[in-house]
Amino acid sequence: MPRKPKGPRLYLIPDERVWIIRDGSVKRRTGCSEGDRASAEKALADYIVSKHSVSRKNNRAPAEILIADVLNLYAAEVAPKHARPHETAARIEFLLDFFAEKTLAEINGALCRAYADHRPSLSASRRELEDLRAAINHHRREGYCSEIVSIALPEKSLPRERWLTRSEVARMIWAAWRYREIQNLRATDRYTRRHIARFILVALYSGTRSAAVCSAALRPTTGHPWIDLERGVFYRRPEKTRETKKRQPPVPLPSRLLAHLRRWARKNGQTFVVEWNGAPVTSISKAFRAVVTDAKVGDDVTPHTLRHTAATWLMQSGTDLWEASGYLGMTPDTLKSVYGHHHPQHLRGASEGITRRPGQKPDRNNGTKEEDPRDSDSKIIDLSAKIIGL
């Protein structure tokens, strides 16, 4: 039985370390090196759009409209305006693989559920179907479709509640910093995961999403977030990029973390916060999973767990809700609803009030004395400094 065509996709030529587009027997160079995945994704999106000529007849019935037309119109007119157009292009590619030969009239709940079953995770399928819904709505608003076509989305995944203890963070940093590459069953002198130790420190203590940390520069760089080492400010959103729902406001960095960053720039001559062979990393997923395994902290730990941990620690330390939400780039309502129960004063008034008689004054000292979380913060960051030899 012949294999099903995979459709247009990116392929990294191992020897040349450059991206090409593969589409069946067609191979087209993108002119992008291994470290420039974003530009390669943009080239792929342009290729997909150019491959299929979009029909622009007005007021047609859904049965006359190919979903490929709808997606390609969206890729050409809307996706380039997104904050991360290469990610949108990648999701459109998955949608085209499944829906390209179908019409809008074929879309129903069963087909949407079949797509969700086809994809590796519920969250991925939901995000991609949201793109399809946006593409259909854009197509109809432009006047090309005469009817409303609805998309049945999978239920939202439950929010992840996993966060790391300080001892778990220390174990992960140790595992990343001490690992040596294995060749012929023997450890070499190459420390190939130390960039993950740096990633953990910056992602955790800035509360920043992994993509922004991986691409962050240590001086102003076009198209990249950057850290002002003199003023100690992390500009997490690159200049001339649009703000999205996932806000990335500039934030001041903790003094100890800033000291590390200054030393990396001075001692190692780094240009980017997280580097591999002198270039910014495009993905830390594989190496991060290996560190998680070595540190034995559980398979449920992902790079985004560090952001959950940052929010949790801020609440546990009693940080003001407004300041913590601004630091993380999330709304106070989200921080309160998801992480608020970690705050030492969460429902404290209610728990004490339930035992008081009417008119009785609150007890100012309930007999408990909590350790100042900042003491633990100092210990873990100092331990990190020793690990990296700074």
C-alpha positions as CSV (number, residue, x, y, z in Angstrom):
1,M,0.0,0.0,0.0
2,P,1.6,3.3,-1.0
3,R,2.4,5.8,1.7
4,K,0.2,8.8,2.2
5,P,1.9,12.0,1.0
6,K,3.1,14.1,4.0
7,G,2.6,17.4,2.2
8,P,5.0,20.4,2.2
9,R,7.3,20.4,5.2
10,L,10.7,21.6,6.4
11,Y,13.7,19.4,6.4
12,L,17.1,20.1,7.9
13,I,20.0,18.9,5.7
14,P,22.4,17.3,8.2
15,D,25.7,18.0,6.5
16,E,24.9,21.6,5.5
17,R,22.8,22.5,8.5
18,V,20.3,24.4,6.3
19,W,16.5,24.2,6.0
20,I,14.9,23.1,2.7
21,I,11.2,22.5,1.8
22,R,10.3,19.0,0.8
23,D,7.0,18.3,-1.0
24,G,7.0,14.9,-2.5
25,S,9.8,14.8,-5.1
26,V,10.2,18.6,-4.9
27,K,13.0,20.0,-2.9
28,R,13.3,23.8,-2.5
29,R,16.0,25.7,-0.6
30,T,14.9,28.3,1.9
31,G,18.2,30.0,2.3
32,C,17.8,29.7,6.1
33,S,20.4,28.2,8.4
34,E,19.6,25.8,11.3
35,G,19.3,28.6,13.8
36,D,16.9,30.6,11.7
37,R,13.8,28.3,12.0
38,A,11.4,31.3,12.1
39,S,12.4,32.5,8.6
40,A,12.3,28.9,7.3
41,E,8.7,28.6,8.6
42,K,7.8,31.8,6.8
43,A,9.3,30.5,3.6
44,L,7.2,27.3,4.0
45,A,4.1,29.4,4.5
46,D,4.8,31.4,1.4
47,Y,5.4,28.1,-0.5
48,I,2.1,26.7,0.7
49,V,0.2,29.8,-0.4
50,S,1.9,30.0,-3.8
51,K,1.2,26.3,-4.5
52,H,-2.6,26.7,-4.3
53,S,-4.4,29.5,-6.2
54,V,-7.2,30.8,-4.0
55,S,-10.6,31.2,-5.6
56,R,-12.2,34.6,-4.7
57,K,-15.7,34.2,-6.1
58,N,-18.3,36.0,-3.9
59,N,-21.2,34.6,-2.0
60,R,-20.7,30.9,-2.7
61,A,-22.3,28.0,-0.9
62,P,-20.1,26.0,1.5
63,A,-20.3,23.0,-0.8
64,E,-18.5,25.0,-3.5
65,I,-15.6,26.1,-1.2
66,L,-12.5,24.0,-0.5
67,I,-11.1,24.3,3.0
68,A,-7.7,24.6,1.3
69,D,-8.9,27.9,-0.2
70,V,-10.0,29.2,3.2
71,L,-6.7,28.3,4.9
72,N,-4.5,29.7,2.1
73,L,-6.4,33.0,2.1
74,Y,-5.9,33.1,5.9
75,A,-2.2,32.3,5.5
76,A,-1.7,35.0,3.0
77,E,-3.8,37.8,4.5
78,V,-4.0,37.3,8.3
79,A,-1.2,35.0,9.5
80,P,1.7,37.4,8.5
81,K,0.3,40.0,11.0
82,H,0.4,37.6,13.9
83,A,3.1,38.0,16.6
84,R,4.5,34.5,15.7
85,P,3.5,33.9,12.1
86,H,5.8,30.9,11.7
87,E,3.9,29.1,14.4
88,T,0.6,29.9,12.7
89,A,2.1,28.6,9.4
90,A,3.1,25.3,11.1
91,R,-0.5,24.9,12.5
92,I,-2.0,25.6,9.1
93,E,0.2,22.9,7.6
94,F,-1.3,20.3,10.0
95,L,-4.8,21.5,9.0
96,L,-4.1,21.2,5.3
97,D,-2.8,17.7,5.7
98,F,-6.2,16.7,7.1
99,F,-8.8,19.1,5.5
100,A,-7.3,20.2,2.2
101,E,-9.5,18.1,-0.1
102,K,-12.7,18.7,1.8
103,T,-15.2,21.5,1.5
104,L,-16.8,23.7,4.1
105,A,-20.1,21.8,3.7
106,E,-18.3,18.7,5.1
107,I,-17.4,20.3,8.4
108,N,-19.5,18.9,11.3
109,G,-18.9,17.8,14.8
110,A,-17.9,14.3,13.8
111,L,-15.2,15.6,11.4
112,C,-13.8,18.0,14.1
113,R,-13.7,15.1,16.6
114,A,-11.9,13.0,14.0
115,Y,-9.3,15.7,13.6
116,A,-8.8,15.9,17.4
117,D,-8.3,12.1,17.5
118,H,-5.9,12.4,14.6
119,R,-3.6,14.8,16.4
120,P,-1.2,13.8,19.2
121,S,-2.8,16.0,22.0
122,L,-6.1,17.5,22.8
123,S,-4.6,21.0,23.4
124,A,-2.8,20.9,20.0
125,S,-5.9,20.0,18.1
126,R,-8.0,22.6,19.9
127,R,-5.5,25.4,19.1
128,E,-5.4,24.3,15.4
129,L,-9.2,24.1,15.1
130,E,-9.3,27.6,16.6
131,D,-7.1,28.7,13.6
132,L,-9.5,26.9,11.2
133,R,-12.4,28.7,12.8
134,A,-10.6,32.1,12.5
135,A,-9.9,31.3,8.9
136,I,-13.5,30.4,8.1
137,N,-14.7,33.6,9.8
138,H,-12.2,35.7,7.9
139,H,-13.3,34.1,4.6
140,R,-16.9,34.8,5.3
141,R,-16.3,38.4,6.4
142,E,-14.5,39.0,3.1
143,G,-17.8,38.0,1.3
144,Y,-16.7,34.7,-0.2
145,C,-19.2,32.4,1.7
146,S,-22.9,32.8,1.9
147,E,-23.4,30.9,5.2
148,I,-22.0,30.6,8.7
149,V,-19.9,27.4,9.2
150,S,-19.3,26.4,12.8
151,I,-16.3,24.5,14.3
152,A,-16.8,22.1,17.2
153,L,-13.8,22.6,19.5
154,P,-12.6,19.9,22.0
155,E,-13.0,20.8,25.6
156,K,-10.2,22.9,27.1
157,S,-7.5,20.8,28.9
158,L,-7.4,21.2,32.7
159,P,-4.8,23.7,33.8
160,R,-1.5,22.2,34.8
161,E,-0.9,22.5,38.6
162,R,2.6,21.1,38.6
163,W,5.2,23.4,40.1
164,L,8.8,22.7,41.4
165,T,10.2,22.8,44.8
166,R,13.5,24.5,45.4
167,S,15.2,21.2,45.9
168,E,13.8,19.9,42.6
169,V,15.2,23.0,40.8
170,A,18.6,22.5,42.4
171,R,18.6,18.9,41.2
172,M,17.7,19.9,37.7
173,I,20.5,22.5,37.5
174,W,23.0,20.0,38.9
175,A,21.9,17.4,36.3
176,A,22.2,19.9,33.4
177,W,25.5,21.4,34.5
178,R,27.3,18.1,35.3
179,Y,26.2,16.0,32.3
180,R,28.9,15.0,29.9
181,E,28.2,13.6,26.4
182,I,28.4,9.8,26.1
183,Q,30.3,8.3,23.1
184,N,31.1,4.6,22.8
185,L,29.7,4.1,26.3
186,R,32.1,6.5,27.8
187,A,31.7,10.0,29.1
188,T,33.6,12.6,27.1
189,D,34.9,16.0,28.2
190,R,32.0,17.8,26.4
191,Y,29.4,19.3,28.7
192,T,26.5,19.4,26.3
193,R,23.6,20.4,28.5
194,R,24.9,23.5,30.3
195,H,22.8,25.7,28.3
196,I,19.8,24.1,29.9
197,A,21.1,25.1,33.4
198,R,21.2,28.8,32.2
199,F,17.7,28.4,30.6
200,I,16.3,27.1,33.9
201,L,17.7,30.0,35.9
202,V,16.5,32.7,33.5
203,A,13.1,31.2,32.8
204,L,12.4,30.6,36.5
205,Y,13.6,33.9,38.0
206,S,12.1,36.0,35.3
207,G,8.9,34.1,34.9
208,T,9.3,34.3,31.2
209,R,7.9,31.9,28.5
210,S,10.5,29.5,27.0
211,A,10.4,31.0,23.5
212,A,11.3,34.5,24.7
213,V,14.1,33.1,26.9
214,C,15.6,31.0,24.1
215,S,15.7,33.9,21.6
216,A,16.7,36.6,24.1
217,A,19.9,38.5,23.3
218,L,22.3,40.3,25.7
219,R,22.3,43.5,23.6
220,P,19.7,45.1,21.3
221,T,19.2,42.7,18.4
222,T,16.6,43.1,15.6
223,G,13.8,40.6,15.9
224,H,14.8,39.3,19.4
225,P,13.9,40.0,23.0
226,W,16.9,41.5,24.8
227,I,18.3,42.1,28.3
228,D,19.7,45.6,29.1
229,L,22.6,44.4,31.3
230,E,23.3,48.0,32.5
231,R,19.8,48.8,33.7
232,G,18.8,45.3,34.5
233,V,15.6,45.2,32.4
234,F,14.4,42.3,30.3
235,Y,12.6,43.5,27.2
236,R,10.6,40.3,26.5
237,R,8.8,41.5,23.4
238,P,10.9,42.3,20.3
239,E,10.6,45.8,18.9
240,K,8.0,46.3,16.2
241,T,6.0,43.2,17.1
242,R,2.4,43.4,18.1
243,E,1.2,42.7,21.6
244,T,-0.9,39.6,22.0
245,K,-3.0,38.1,24.7
246,K,0.2,36.5,26.0
247,R,1.6,39.7,27.3
248,Q,5.3,40.1,27.6
249,P,6.0,43.4,29.4
250,P,9.5,44.6,30.2
251,V,10.5,43.6,33.7
252,P,13.4,44.4,36.1
253,L,15.5,41.3,36.9
254,P,16.5,40.0,40.3
255,S,20.0,41.3,41.3
256,R,21.5,37.8,41.6
257,L,20.2,36.7,38.2
258,L,21.5,39.9,36.7
259,A,24.9,39.2,38.2
260,H,24.9,35.8,36.4
261,L,23.9,37.3,33.1
262,R,26.6,40.0,33.3
263,R,29.3,37.4,34.0
264,W,28.1,35.2,31.1
265,A,28.5,38.1,28.8
266,R,31.8,39.1,30.1
267,K,33.4,35.7,30.8
268,N,32.0,33.6,28.0
269,G,31.5,36.4,25.4
270,Q,27.8,35.3,24.9
271,T,25.6,37.2,22.6
272,F,22.4,35.4,23.6
273,V,21.1,34.2,26.9
274,V,20.9,30.6,25.9
275,E,23.4,29.5,23.3
276,W,24.4,26.2,21.7
277,N,27.6,26.3,19.7
278,G,27.6,30.1,19.7
279,A,24.0,30.5,18.3
280,P,20.6,31.0,20.0
281,V,18.8,27.7,20.5
282,T,15.6,27.1,18.5
283,S,14.4,24.4,20.8
284,I,15.4,23.0,24.2
285,S,12.7,20.4,24.3
286,K,14.9,17.3,23.8
287,A,17.7,18.3,26.1
288,F,15.2,19.6,28.7
289,R,13.4,16.2,28.8
290,A,16.8,14.5,29.3
291,V,17.6,16.8,32.2
292,V,14.2,16.1,33.8
293,T,14.8,12.3,33.5
294,D,18.3,12.6,35.0
295,A,17.1,14.8,37.9
296,K,14.2,12.4,38.5
297,V,11.6,15.1,39.1
298,G,8.8,13.4,37.1
299,D,7.8,13.2,33.5
300,D,5.1,15.9,34.0
301,V,7.8,18.6,34.1
302,T,8.0,20.7,31.0
303,P,9.7,24.0,30.2
304,H,6.4,25.8,30.9
305,T,6.5,24.3,34.4
306,L,9.1,26.9,35.2
307,R,6.6,29.7,34.6
308,H,4.1,27.9,36.8
309,T,6.8,27.6,39.5
310,A,7.6,31.4,39.2
311,A,3.9,32.3,39.8
312,T,3.6,29.8,42.6
313,W,6.7,31.1,44.4
314,L,5.6,34.7,44.0
315,M,2.3,33.8,45.7
316,Q,3.9,31.7,48.4
317,S,6.2,34.6,49.3
318,G,3.2,36.9,49.8
319,T,4.1,39.2,46.9
320,D,1.5,41.9,46.1
321,L,-1.0,40.5,43.5
322,W,-0.7,43.6,41.2
323,E,3.1,43.5,41.2
324,A,3.3,39.7,40.7
325,S,0.8,39.8,37.8
326,G,2.7,42.6,36.1
327,Y,6.0,40.8,36.5
328,L,4.6,37.6,34.9
329,G,2.6,39.4,32.2
330,M,-0.7,37.9,33.2
331,T,-3.9,39.5,34.4
332,P,-4.5,39.8,38.2
333,D,-7.7,37.8,37.8
334,T,-5.8,34.9,36.1
335,L,-3.1,35.0,38.8
336,K,-5.6,35.0,41.6
337,S,-7.8,32.3,40.2
338,V,-5.0,29.9,39.2
339,Y,-2.3,30.5,41.8
340,G,-4.0,32.6,44.5
341,H,-4.5,29.6,46.9
342,H,-0.7,29.6,47.4
343,H,-0.7,33.0,49.0
344,P,-0.2,32.8,52.8
345,Q,-3.2,35.1,53.3
346,H,-5.5,33.2,51.0
347,L,-8.9,32.9,52.8
348,R,-7.0,33.4,56.1
349,G,-9.5,35.9,57.3
350,A,-12.4,33.5,56.7
351,S,-10.6,30.5,58.3
352,E,-9.9,32.6,61.5
353,G,-13.3,34.3,61.4
354,I,-15.3,31.1,61.5
355,T,-14.1,30.3,65.0
356,R,-14.6,33.8,66.5
357,R,-17.7,34.8,68.4
358,P,-19.6,37.9,67.2
359,G,-17.8,41.0,68.4
360,Q,-14.6,39.2,69.3
361,K,-11.5,40.9,67.9
362,P,-9.1,38.9,65.6
363,D,-6.1,37.3,67.2
364,R,-3.0,39.1,65.9
365,N,-0.8,36.1,66.6
366,N,-2.2,32.7,65.8
367,G,0.8,30.9,67.1
368,T,2.4,30.2,63.7
369,K,5.6,31.5,62.4
370,E,6.4,31.0,58.8
371,E,9.9,30.9,57.3
372,D,10.6,33.9,55.1
373,P,10.5,32.4,51.6
374,R,13.2,34.9,50.5
375,D,15.7,33.0,52.6
376,S,15.0,29.9,50.5
377,D,15.3,32.0,47.3
378,S,18.7,33.2,48.4
379,K,19.9,29.7,49.1
380,I,18.8,28.3,45.8
381,I,20.2,31.1,43.7
382,D,23.5,31.0,45.7
383,L,23.6,27.3,45.1
384,S,23.1,27.9,41.4
385,A,26.0,30.3,41.4
386,K,28.3,27.7,42.9
387,I,27.1,25.1,40.3
388,I,28.0,27.3,37.4
389,G,31.3,28.4,38.9
390,L,30.5,32.1,39.0
